Amino acid sequence: MEQIPIHIKISDTLYAKNPESSDLGKRIIEKSIEMINELGFERFTFKKLGRRIGSNESSIYRYFESKHALLVYLISWYWSWIEYKIVFAITNVNDSRKKLLNCITIITETVKKDNTFSFVNEVLLNKIIITESSKAYHTKAIDVENAKGFYKSYKQVVQRISAIVLEINPKFEFPNMLISTVIEGAHHQHYFSEHLPALTNFEKGKNNIVRFYSDLVFKTIQNDG
């Protein structure tokens, strides 16, 4: 049976032209992920990207008005992909605790390449999310961009998992705070494990980050009543 192609839906407010609509657009996404991971967001430019893909710098501006817009697109793609993984992992699971554990695993585990999407290296994109995504949020235009729905995919992931928290304990007051803290904290722990190991208890092969946050969440939301 032929497999139906899966597409990650991204709001059209995040680009001037959909990069998935052409081979050039897909190369822009593929090589920008490689270069931002390699150079860092500050040193990354459309001029350098144009040289890498063998195209004029102006052709990139037909897809994204700025490198900030491209970074927001990559962040949105990542969180939409995470939501796709979550939906797949909890479909037909009736036990709320099992659903929550599946979600925590997805948002805290080491990311592996998903061959479903050939033009996106999810492993490198995850590194960009960890090291560079705050540069998209910490801008003077954040409120305007948020009103336009720029960060909707990230918020949807948090809200989807928060809803499962409330299935387990409807009286828990802080589901969004808890889940966003877990996501950001897990990112820090993965970064520390690679660069500042004295700040973490990560041990290769022991899945300590997933275990730590799973234990933290369930102990936090347990209903003593």
NORGINOR-V892188 format. One record per pair of residues at least 6 apart in sequence whose ideal C-beta (glycine too) atoms are under 7 Angstrom apart, sorted by the first residue. I is the first residue (numbers start at 1). J is the second residue. Records with the same first field share a line. If there is no record, write none. Layout:
I = J + J
This chain:
6 = 116
8 = 77 + 80 + 81 + 84
9 = 80
10 = 73 + 76 + 77 + 80
11 = 149 + 152
12 = 18
13 = 148 + 149
14 = 69 + 72 + 73 + 76 + 150
15 = 63 + 64 + 73
16 = 62 + 63 + 64 + 65
17 = 25 + 62 + 63
18 = 25
19 = 25 + 26 + 28 + 29 + 63
20 = 26
24 = 55 + 59
25 = 63
26 = 119
27 = 53
28 = 49 + 53 + 60 + 63
29 = 119 + 120
30 = 119 + 120
31 = 49 + 52 + 53
32 = 49 + 70
33 = 74 + 120 + 121 + 124 + 125 + 128
34 = 124
35 = 44 + 48 + 49 + 52
36 = 44 + 128 + 132
37 = 124 + 127 + 128
41 = 71 + 132 + 135
44 = 67
45 = 67
46 = 57 + 60 + 61 + 67
47 = 57
49 = 60
50 = 56 + 57 + 60
64 = 70 + 73
68 = 136
71 = 132 + 135 + 136
72 = 136 + 150
74 = 125 + 128
75 = 129 + 133 + 136
76 = 153
77 = 120
78 = 125 + 129
79 = 153 + 154 + 157
80 = 153
81 = 122
82 = 106 + 107 + 157
83 = 153 + 156 + 157 + 160
85 = 106
86 = 103 + 106 + 157 + 160
89 = 102 + 106
90 = 99 + 102 + 103
93 = 99 + 102
96 = 164 + 167 + 168
97 = 168
99 = 164
100 = 164 + 165 + 168
101 = 214
103 = 161 + 164
104 = 182 + 210 + 213 + 214 + 217
105 = 210
107 = 182 + 183 + 186
108 = 182 + 186 + 209 + 210 + 213
109 = 210
111 = 122 + 123 + 126
112 = 123
113 = 121 + 122 + 123
114 = 122
129 = 187
130 = 187 + 190 + 191
131 = 191
158 = 176 + 179 + 180
159 = 176
161 = 179
162 = 175 + 176 + 179
165 = 172 + 175 + 178 + 179 + 221
166 = 172 + 175
168 = 221
169 = 221 + 223
171 = 223
172 = 221
178 = 217 + 220
182 = 213 + 217
186 = 209 + 213
189 = 200 + 202 + 209
190 = 209
192 = 199 + 200
193 = 200 + 202
201 = 208
202 = 208 + 209
